Amino acid sequence: MKKVLIATEKPFVTTAIKKIKKIFKEAGENYEVRLLEGYQSGNDLLQAVSDVDALIVRSDKIDREVIEASKHLKILVRAGSGYDNIDLGAATQKNIVVMNTPGQNANAVAELAIGLAIFGLREMFSGRPGGELRGRTLGLHGFGYVARNVFRIARSFGMKVIVFTRYSKSAAAAIGLKVTGSLEQLYEKSDIVSIHVPARGEHIRSVSYDVLKNLKDNALLINTSRKEVINEPDLIRIMEEKPFIKYLSDIKPDNENIFYERFPGRFFFTPKKAGAQTAEANTKAGLAAAEQIVKFFETGDSTFRVN
């Protein structure tokens, strides 16, 4: 019997749980599904993982302590794209396969990015005269699943879209996107920059002063990726130097108080990470996680392994 734990501080919607359970039921009688939802204590998670074979999480922090407490864990799936909440090194040391579910949340995050752009251009719906998306240049910093959906939506608004990507140049060019020669050039030519890179490796604090100084004086900077890709002191510096730049994100910066003190009306942060917080994305990511676990146990498939 394979014991599968769904551990979520932010639970899946009820319909998603029903469909997830159905996937395991249809896979045979060899799966037992357990739920740990809305838990308040880390001890609750440590106890729950002690005897399970598979684990599905969302933004839950799975550190070395949790990994060590998982005596029988063979596969861990992050129902979402980013997986910086998981200690990959600890999992690898215990021969635990870690997967994500890339693309399942992409449309939800893309719609939020466009929504933030509209909100910023319309002066935060304050009643002050604003602007329109049509005719403006949108710069995509990165060209993964989310950015490709942003491109699709932005084009329907009549925007000009350009991109900087190191690894997907041919894919971008194939659909008619102009690829800039550098990140600095992307920021220089864009009215709105939307960031879509993971919080790891070369991307950590890659949005630095040397990049930000190229922004137009009235540009919008949209971040629906991770706060770690932004060099916060450099962002604060450029917002002081260019008093019409706005920064909008679905995750609060570490120095949130500085934004309130120095830049009123020029920023917006959602209370919690919001990109994937739709019923549709919630369901798709959960179902993908369940299907990947079944394929892993039944056929050894590890297509979406990230460690």
N, C-alpha and C positions, 0 to 999 in steps of 0.2 A: 504494500500500500504506500503510495507516494503522498506525503502530507504537504499541502500547499498553503502557505500563509499569505494573506493579503493584509499588510500592515500599513495603515494610512492615517496620519494625523488629520489630513484633509480627505475625508472619505470619498470614494467614488459615488456617483449618483446611484440610487436604488436600482434603476433599470440596468445600469452597467453591471452591477453585482449579479443580477439575475442572469444576464447573458454570459458573464464570465463563468458562473457555475454551470451553465448549460454546456459550454465548451468542454469542460472537464468531465461532465456526465456523459456526453456523447463520445468521449475518448475511451470510455470503459469504466469498469468498477474499481480501477486501480488508483483512483485519486480521491483524496479527502481534502475538502476546502475549508479553511478556517479564516475567521475575520478578527482583526484587531483594529478597530476604528476609533478615531478621535481620542487616542490615548494621551494621557497627561504626563506620565512618568516614563523615564527611560528604562526603569526596572521592569515595567510592563512588557516592553519590547524585548528585553533580554530574556525574560522568562518564556515569552511566546515563541522565540526563534530556536529554543534549545533542542527541539526534536523534529524540526521540519526539514523536508528535502528541497523545497523550492520556496522562493520568497518574491512577492510582488510589492513594490513600494512606489510612491510618487516622489515628493520632495523630502521624504524622511531621511534623516542623517543616519547613514550606516557606516559607523566608524570601526576601528579595530576591535573595540570592546564588543560590539554587536557581532562582528565576524567571528571572534573567538568563542562567543557564547553559542554560535550555531554549530552544534556538534556534527550534524548530518547534512548540512546544506550543500547542495550540488550546483544549483543555479539560482541566480538573483537577477531579476529583471526590473529595471527602472522604467515605469510606464510614462515615458516622455523622452525627449531628445537629450537634454543635458544630463550628465551623471557625475558632476563634481561633488555631489552629496554622498558619494560612495568611495570608501577607501579601496581603490583598485589593487594597491600593493598587498594589503592584508588579504584580500580575496584570492589573489593569485597565489600567495604563499600557501593557502589552504586548498588549492586546486578547485576553487569555486568559479564557475563560468558566470561572468557578468555581461548582461545585454541591456541595450536600450531599445526604444521603439521609434526609430527615426521617421519623421514625416507625418506621424499621426496627429500632432498638434499644430502642424505648419500653417494651415489656413486660419486657425483661431489666432495665432500669434501675428500673422500677417494682417488680419483685419484690425487687430489692436494697434499695430504700428501705423496703419493708415488713419485710424480713428484719432490717435494722438497727434498726427500731423494736422488733421482738420482742426482739432481742438486748439493747437498752438497757433495756427494761422488765423483762426477766428478770435484771437486774443482771449482764450480761455472762456469764451461765451460771456464776457464781461459787459457786453454792450458797446464796446469800442469798435470802430471800423476795423475789419480784418481783411484777409485775402483768400484766394481760391487756389486749389491744387492745379487746375487746368493751366497749361503753359509753363509751369515751373519744372525745374530740373531736380529729379530725385536721384541721389547717389546711394547705391547699395554697397555697404562695407561688408563684403562677403557674399557668397552666392550658393548657399545651401538650400535646403527644402523651404525654409521660411522666406528667404529672400526671393526665391522664384515665384512664390505666391504673392509677395508684395509687388513684384514686377507685373504679374498678371492683373492685379487689382488697379495698380497705378496707371497702367496703360489705358484702362477703361475710363479713367478720369481725365484723359488727355494730357498726361504728364510725359515729359521726356525723361527717360531712365538711363543712367550710366552705372557702371559697376567697377569695383576694384576687387580682383580675386587672384590669388596666386596659383590655385589648383584647379579652377574650373573655367579657364579662359576659353577653351574651345567650345564648351557647352554654352557659355554666354554668347559668344560670337555666332553660334549656330542659330540662335533665335533672334539675331539682329541687335543685340546689346553692344554698345560701345564700351570696351574695356579700357580704362585709363592706365597710363603707364606707371603710375605710382599712387599710393594712398594719399599723399599730399595733393596730387592733382585732382583726385576725386573730391576732396573736401573743398578745394578752391572753386571748382566748377558747379557745385551743387547748391541749390536753394534749401534743400532738405537732405540731411544725411540720416540714413537708417542703418543701425549697426546690427549685423547678424553673424557674429563669429563666436566660437566657444571659448569658455574661460579656462584655457589651458595653453601651455607652451608659449609660443611667440605672441599670442594674442593678449596675454596678461599685461594690463596697463599700456597696451599698444596705442590707445587713443591718448597721445601725449601732447605736450605743448607744441612740439615741432610739427605735429599734424594739425592740431586745432587752430594754430595761428593762421592757417590758410582759409578758414571759414569766412564767408561773407559776413558783413557787419550785422545783417538781419537774418541770419540763417537759423534753421531749426535743427537741433540734434536729437534724434529719437533713439532710445536704447531699450530694446526688448530682449536683449541677450542676457548678460550678467554684469553686475556692477564692477567686477574685477577687471573687465577689459578697459575701463576708464581709469586714467591717472587723475584722481580727484583734485589734488592740489593744482594740477595743470588746468583742469576744467574751470576751477574757481578763478584762477588767474586770467584765463581768456575771457570769462564772463565779466570780469572787472575791466579788462582792456577794451572789450567790444560790448557796449551796454545794451545792444538790441538782440543779442543772441539769446535763444531760449533752449532749455534742456528739458525733455520730457521722457519719463521712464516708468516701467512697471516694477521697479525695485528701488527702494530708498538708498541713497548713498550713505556712507559712514558719517559724513559731516553734514547731515541733513539740516542741522540748526543754522549752519552758515548760510545756506540757501534762503532760509526764512528771514535771516537778519539782513542779508545784503541784496537779495535778488527778488523782491516781491513782484509777482505778476509775470515772472520770467521762467518759471519752472512748474512741473507737476509730477508728483509721484503717487502711484496707486498705493493704498494701505498695505497690500500684500502682492507678491508676485502674481500677475494676473493673466499673462499671455495665454496659458492653456486652460483658463478657467471658464470653459463653456461645457455645456452638457454633451455636445457632439464630440469635442476633443477628448473629454473625460472618458467617454464610452469607447471611442476608437483606440485610445492608448491602452486601456484596460483589456480590451478584447485581443489586441495584438500581443500583449504580454502573455496572456493565457495561451494563445495559439503557439507562441514561441516555446513555452515550457513543454507543451504537449509534444511538439516536434522534436525538442531536445531529448526527451525521455524515450520517445517511440522510434526515432530514426537517427539520433545523434546529431541533428542539425544545430549548428551554432553560427548561423549566418550573421547575426547582429552582435556577435561577441565584441566587447570593447576592451578586454584585458588580455 
